[in-house]
Amino acid sequence: MKRRTPAVMVQGTGSDVGKSLLVAGMARAFARRGLKVRPFKPQNMSNNAAVTIDGGEIGRAQALQARASGVDPITDMNPVLLKPETEVGAQVVVQGRRVATLQARDYAAFKPGLMGAVLDSYHRLAAQADLMLVEGAGSPAEVNLRAGDIANMGFAEAADLPVILAADIDRGGVIASLVGTWAVIPEAERRRIRAYVINKFRGDVRLFDSGLTIITDHTGWQSLGVVPHWPQARCLPAEDAVALSHLDPSPDRPIRIAVPVFSRIANFDDLDPLRLEPDVAVAMVPAGQPLPGDADLIILPGSKSTIGDLAFFRSQGWDIDLAAHVRRGGHVLGLCGGYQMMGCRLDDPDGIEGLPGAVEGLGLLDAATTLTADKTLVEVAGRHIASGQAVRGYEMHVGRTTGPALARPLLDLAGRPEGAQSPDGRIAGCYIHGMFAADGFRHAFLAALKPRADGGVAYDATIDATLDALARHLETHMDLDSVLAIAGYR
């Protein structure tokens, strides 16, 4: 009989309870013990995605979990990725490739047919692993969504996985959220949940001892511990745009960068290396607030719906703020969707983002973009032309940009020009995500805004050191030996 790979699934009492971070921390902790760990999430919903070494895309959290495990990310780690394009519709990516764009009601009928692909991906990964760490999505208490579920108990049942339930005490009502989950799910699913963990506790954890007793008495589930709030989490890439509302405002620092938060903002982890610089203040500007007049640089970030977000940008009056910024001599950088908005025109002849048609761009660059059905997914490397500094990153976009402004490229990618600039270099854009992770380029780019000493931030080393610290944090406050026992690892 074929050996079953030890595995455990981490589900949550709700979204944003810290499942992704717990899995990343456990992956690093168990990898440090010498285990071959593989992360897996059957279904994810996020516009923060990463390009994999096998040429597809997965959720950013699974890419971080792969890094924590010491392996390269591949599409099997997140076989179904939903990328919201409207309030009720999303692009459906299966095993790294876009297969459809569906309204929510249509996806409900579509998703049960995806279980075969999800299980295929899971079993391919499990064949490489000593331990599978599986992350759920949302909550198993959403019993109204149980029919056809592939993200939580539906997958746990199909793969016959034990479950750990994570709850966030920081948002309040943690006892009710755990006991309430026990109350609404069927008896078979209650038995599948073996243990729970309390996450994001502030204060003396001993004060919650009686709370643990109450939860265990009501549910019969084992407590794996109370994990204190961990401020260093801000150093790691976030997956969900909800995290943007949790960012602490940057203190007053010499270099000021403003970023409008689009309604469909994507790949906002591009900004993480900038936020770690000690002399850089990154202001995420929400809807209803003007772009600050004292910004040195305005970054137009990625978008999952470029034309829709361009309309959103204008509805906030940000186009007027941006024009004033440019008149004052400010700098502008557009990344991917933000780059497409900066041109004179956006054409969507095939209705990729909605009804076929064309819209006027912001007119900051003499360029035009035509949206196409083909999607570019590729890792790239090259250099920043102005400074000569090395860059690396990835492209993840639909559309092709052309025009006179491209005769002044921003980057040279192994002989291929990329991006565009205004004649004075103050306004620029490109399709490359992740390029600010390159320390030398980041310093050179910031020094062109204002003279500065090198901040000394080694971004990649910081991420790995933070993952190590997260592993130690969980080793201290969570019963990881019991996690292994629940997973069936002996």
Sequence and secondary structure as in RCSB ss.txt:
>XXXX:A:sequence
MKRRTPAVMVQGTGSDVGKSLLVAGMARAFARRGLKVRPFKPQNMSNNAAVTIDGGEIGRAQALQARASGVDPIT
DMNPVLLKPETEVGAQVVVQGRRVATLQARDYAAFKPGLMGAVLDSYHRLAAQADLMLVEGAGSPAEVNLRAGDI
ANMGFAEAADLPVILAADIDRGGVIASLVGTWAVIPEAERRRIRAYVINKFRGDVRLFDSGLTIITDHTGWQSLG
VVPHWPQARCLPAEDAVALSHLDPSPDRPIRIAVPVFSRIANFDDLDPLRLEPDVAVAMVPAGQPLPGDADLIIL
PGSKSTIGDLAFFRSQGWDIDLAAHVRRGGHVLGLCGGYQMMGCRLDDPDGIEGLPGAVEGLGLLDAATTLTADK
TLVEVAGRHIASGQAVRGYEMHVGRTTGPALARPLLDLAGRPEGAQSPDGRIAGCYIHGMFAADGFRHAFLAALK
PRADGGVAYDATIDATLDALARHLETHMDLDSVLAIAGYR
>XXXX:A:secstr
      EEEEEESSTTSSHHHHHHHHHHHHHHTT  EEEE SEEE S EEE TTS EEEHHHHHHHHHHTS   G
GGSSEEEEE SSSEEEEEETTEEEEEEEHHHHHHHGGGGHHHHHHHHHHHHTT SEEEEE  S TT GGG TT  
SSHHHHHHHT  EEEEEEGGGS HHHHHHHHHHHS HHHHHHEEEEEEEEE S GGGGHHHHHHHHHHH  EEEE
EEE  GGGGGS   SGGGGGG       SEEEEEE  TTEE GGGGHHHHTSTTEEEEEE TTS   TT SEEEE
 EESSHHHHHHHHHHTTHHHHHHHHHHTT EEEEETHHHHHTSSEEEETT SSSSSEEEE   SSS EEEEEEEE
EEEEEEEEETTT  EEEEEEEEEEEEESGGGGS SEEETTEEE EE TTSSEEEES BSGGGSHHHHHHHHHHHS
        HHHHHHHHHHHHHHHHHHHS HHHHHHHHT  
